[in-house]
Amino acid sequence: MKILQLNFEKGWRGGERQTLYCMRAFRKAGHEVELMCRLGGPLAERARQEGFTVHECRNVPAQLRFLAGAGRYDIIHAQTANTVTWAVLTKWLHRRPVAFSRRTSFVVKPNEEWKTGFKWRHVDLFVAISEMAASEPRRLGIEPAIIRSAVEPHAINADNVAALVGEFQLDGRKVMATSAALIQDKDPVTLVRAVAELARTRRDFIFLHFGAGGGQEQAAKDEARKLGIEDVYRFAGFRKGVEDFYSVLDVFVMSSEEEALGSSVLDAFLQRVPVVSTDAGGLKESLADGRGVLCAVGDHKALAAGMARCLDDAVFRQEVTERAYAYVRDEHDVQKMGNRYLAQFERVLSPRR
């Protein structure tokens, strides 16, 4: 099978990592995989380093020209909402089946339902990464296949960790963290308030916020200053190799209002770090059955109580992390994810053969 992956995002976030995981899994299973992506982006660089054929496009017209001639592939797999638009619009030219992985859980606006519905109904294979991500297509009469995102064991870069420990003077302190852009969907202001609530009774910890940019960045920093916790709530910014840092965490926290899955939680599971999270979207699915502490969206006091329990109750922490580790190794294995996609690709292609 010859598979074309589409991802035109500028940065390196969960969706780009999942695109590369898919490519690795498909290649390992014996298939030919190529990538169309943004010129000069981190995904292009990483894919090329791993020996994949990469087609870089500068802009949307270049994407459309490339896709118009994509009839040489067996299937075209769009990993983002914008690339599935172009894959569907050029379908009358390339005449190949289009697969789409929906990685968000946003509600479709009423005035956009006709446009989004048209696009989604012209996809040959619709995949959602969680039940939450599947809710909107189901509302519009489309039944997706559920294939959850994957995570793989990470080789820790000890030098990277040592640099972080030295920079923030973490020795002898409890360390908690989140990894999230400072946007409203991630609700960083509630997270700041939760840490402040915890800091009322203890100051034996440092909380690191990995991530930068977004409309709530200044509001979060202002809130930390107002609540007097700038010494314990540290905005660490965007960092390369953030997966390395889970190795020194005592607790990982998510305060999202909206989340299709929350792949950073899976990294925490894999490194046996207890997770405290809101029950937004797919986070509720990931932390179900006692795999973490779930709190209502916006409830900073519950988040604080969850952090305290994970810090202080060793038996609870071990039980939670063992359940989470067993779950992530089984349900979110990279090759298993790839094989699930390949089975769906075969199903789509078999009537055409």
C-alpha angles and dihedrals in degrees: 000000000000111000128190117203119204124202122145100174119136101222142037113265137135096294093053092049090050090050090056091045090054091050092051093047094048092049092047088054089057102262130130113246131188132176134220111196147141118305112258096001125142092250091058091050095049095044092050091049088057092053101257123144105250126196109197120200126194099207146349096283088055090051091051093049091050094047092048087065097041095107091112091075125084094218136005115218116198113199097185139047095245095049093050088055092057093041091054095044091053094042092104087062104040094033093201128133114263125217121194130196112205108208099172135069100207117146112244111242115242093241090053099046094096093051097043092042091052092051095045094047091056091057113102095206121026114193125186121194094216142007087260092055088050096054098084098047088048090053088054092050100262121124111208129201110244112230113163122217120260138231129194134204111275125220104227117233100219093194091056091050093046091052091053093047090051096044095053098029093236098164111119094010132106107246125213129170151169130208110211143119114256096250131127094255088062092045098213093175091064089049091053089051091050092053090047089053090053091045090060089076104027142020100186093112145068121215115206122198110202111197139062142210131041140108095282099052097097093041091053093049091047090051092051090051093047092050093047098238102119088117093060103026106066124183101217097180127211112336132186114234094020088163087071091065096062086077091074098039125112094187136010118208135197122188099178125156091196128023131157093199115326104229093192087068088060090056089054091049091051093052092044095247114150114241129217113190147158115254093246115149115301093006088076089056095048095048096041122124095033099305092134145337114295122200133180116266111270095013102129093172092057090049090052092049091049092052091050092051093050090050096047109029107072095179093051091046092053094047093049096047095047091053091046093047094051090048097049094046090055106033099033103039112142098227093044089052090050092049091051090054092046092052089054092046090053090050091053094045100043096080089052094057 
